[in-house]
Amino acid sequence: MNEVEYFEKFASLLSDLKFSECATYFHTPCVLMNNKQKHVFNDHKDIATWLSRYAKRLAVENDNQLSFVTQHSVNMSSKVCFIKVAVQGVVMRDTKQSLNISFTLANDEDKSMKIIVVVIDDV
């Protein structure tokens, strides 16, 4: 499975609000940050909790699922790749917006792809 297919499976779980399953896509430790906060997580349970809390801040337009559109994907090496995604259908502060999220993925010790850094460009 390539990194885009891997990410599409992750995005599907995230859209379905399956945060515990989403957390397994992350390497531990990992870094999640947005414009206001930076977090380092060493436990999948803590990642799932953070994802759940962050998702509660977001409203989805007309009760639709979020749409994840891959804008850019770059293999930085044979073990590391970068994916930039636009999340569409989000309503924040009563305004429809598109969040831009960057993911850095790397091969884990068992050679499986894992998310190591997430940067969310939110307002």
N, C-alpha and C positions, 0 to 999 in steps of 0.2 A: 504494500500500500504506500503510495507517495504522500508527501506532506499535505497536499491539497485535499486528497481523499480523507486523510486522517483528520484534518481540520473540519471538513464537512460533517463527519460523524460527530465530532465534538460540538459543533454549532447546532446540530439537530438535537442533541441532548440538552443543550443550553436553552434552546427554544421551547423544549418540552418541560423546562424547569426541573430537570433531573440533576440536581446539584451534586449529590453524592457520587453519581456516575461520572459527572464532569470532572470532579476532583481527581479521579484516577488518571486523567490525561495529563496531570501536572507532575513534574519532577519535584521531589522535596530534597533540599530547600528550593523555593522559587520566590520570585519577586512579582508583586502586583502593585501597580501604582496608577494614580490618576492625577489630576491637576492639584489636588489638595492633600493627598495622603500617599505614603509609601509603606508597604507591608512586606515582610519576609516571613514565609510560612514554612514550617518544618513538618506539618501534619496534614493529611488529606481531609480530616474532619474539619480543621480550621479553615481550609480552603473552601469547602462546601458551605460553611457558615458564612464566610465573607461573600461568596457568590450570591447566596440567598438574600443577604442584607442589601447588597448592591442592587440586585434585581428589584427589590421592593421600592427603590427610589424611582424606578422607571415605570412609566405607563406605556401600554402598547396601543397604538392607534386603532380605534374601532374594534377592539378585542381580537385583532389579528395576531398571528405569530410574528416574531421578529424576522427580518430578512437579513441574512449575512451575505455580503457581496465581496468576494476577494478582489481587491484592487491591484495588489502587487505581491508577487512571490519570488524570492531570490534564494538560491542555494549559496550560502556564504562559504561553505566547505562541504566535504563529504559527510560531515556529522552535524552541521548546523544550518538551519534555514530561517528565513524571516518572512512573515506573512502580514500584510496590511489589509485590514478589513473595514468596510463601512457597514454599520448596523443600521438598517432602515426600519421605519415604522415606530420609532421611539418618540414619546411625548415627554418632555421635561419642562417644568415650570409653565405648563399650558401651551407650549410651543412645539410643533413637530420639528424634530431634529434628526440628523444622522450622526451617530457616534463613530469616531474613527478609533480603531483599536489595532495596535501592533503586537504581534506574537513572535517571540523567538523560540524556536523548537530545537532540540538537540537529541541525538541518540543517547539513550540511557545506558547503564552498564550492561543490560541484557539486549542491547542493540535495538530496543523499541523507541519510537519517537515520543518525546515528552515536552510539554511546555515548560520553559524555564523562566521566561520574563513576559509579563503582559503590561503594556502601557496604554491606558485609556485616555483619550483626549476628549474629556467631557467638559461641560460648562460649569 
